[in-house]
Amino acid sequence: MKRLLRPSLDWFFVFVPLAVALEHASVPAPALFFCAALAIVPIARLIVHSTEQISRRTGDAVGGLLNATFGNAPELIISLVALRAGLFDMVRASLIGAILANLLLALGVSFLLGGLRHHDQSYNPVASRTYATMMLIAAMSLAVPSAFSRFFAPSGTIREEKLLNLGVAVVLLAAYGLYLVYSLKTHPKSFASVEGGGGGHAEGKPWSVGRAAGSLVAASVGAAWMSEILVGAAEGTGKAMGMSQTFIGLVLVAIVGGAAESGSAIAMAGRNKMDLSVGIALGSSIQIALFVAPALVLASYVVAPQPLELSFNRAETGSLFLGVLLGTVVCGDGQANWFKGVQLIAVYAILALLFYFIPDLSG
């Protein structure tokens, strides 16, 4: 009985039927939007918990990869639903927002809470520098189509721009595939935990593979269902609360979609498993840039009214570079403490305020 009354994210499952009920009632769009957003949080947690059960017998590198991969499933599902609705500004903003939320907010909270509990923490600096290098490459790659669009096709999409977007998407996917080969096959020792072992995976009685796989499928279906409701209410929410599509995608959708891996990274930092925490947070950012973004470009040819272009505006591109550069500087030495967390969180808060108050994101 005491266990049932203990505060838990599982309580948020009540918002799933509530969101379904509100969808068929005449309620303000913000109420439906935030109800669906709260419903996605426990679903995302179930995805990560199921993944942790599957990865119990793996090392930190594989465990972090699996957590980041399935933790990004809600983000991918939300973006696909938004693509089908033609909300391209929201999709592009959510990609940048997901990277910044993992790189600055999730890692910052992990450093802050882990530092308050354990004072100083260490993790593999070789792995963190590899993550940082991949993020710098990804930021540069995403900036190329944006620059091309701004200087050569400011008034409309031209054939060369479509081909450039396709080419960049294919290169990014190839780079991500080779990154997996490098981290999991040829150089796994470079990503080994400095604590000398795993142990940062799910606690308690192990689930069967069938239960874990079934939970993953059920949670993915639930995430898709709630994402339909969330995206459907997004535009009305923006108009009612004075928020642009860009702000909703970059902050609200990004935080909701990344709640799973962010919570997992923070939990690992609290257990003094900083290698796994950093691997989840930075690995998720890399996956968003090198896998989710190009996958959405290719998927847009099938599900969207028109192809998605990786043409980010100046504020989005500048924020991405600033976030990646700061993350590189802060994370590169393999040492974590609470003040580094404060630095990362402060920058994220400033960027969020920028996108809330900025009057015009075009051009």
Buried (B, 14 or more C-beta within 10 A) or exposed (E): EEEEEEEEBEEBBEBBEBBBEBBEEEEEBBBBBBBBBBBBBBBBBBBBBBBBBBBBEBBBBBBBBBBBBBBBBBBBBBBBBBBBBEBBBBBBBBBBBBBBBBBBBBBBBBBBBBBEEBEEBBBBBBBBBBBBEBBBBBBEBBBBBBEBBBEEBEEEBEEEBBEBBBEBBEBBBEBBEEBBEBBBEEBBEBBBBBBEEBBBBBEEEBBEEEEBBEBBEBBBEBBBBBBBBBBBBBBBBBEBBEBBBBBBBBBBBBBBBBBBBBBBBBBBBBBBBBBBBBBBBBBBBBBBBBBBBBBBBBBBEEEBEEBBBBBBBEBBBBBBBBBBBBBBEBBBEBBBBBEBBBBBBEBBEEBBEBBBEEEEBEE
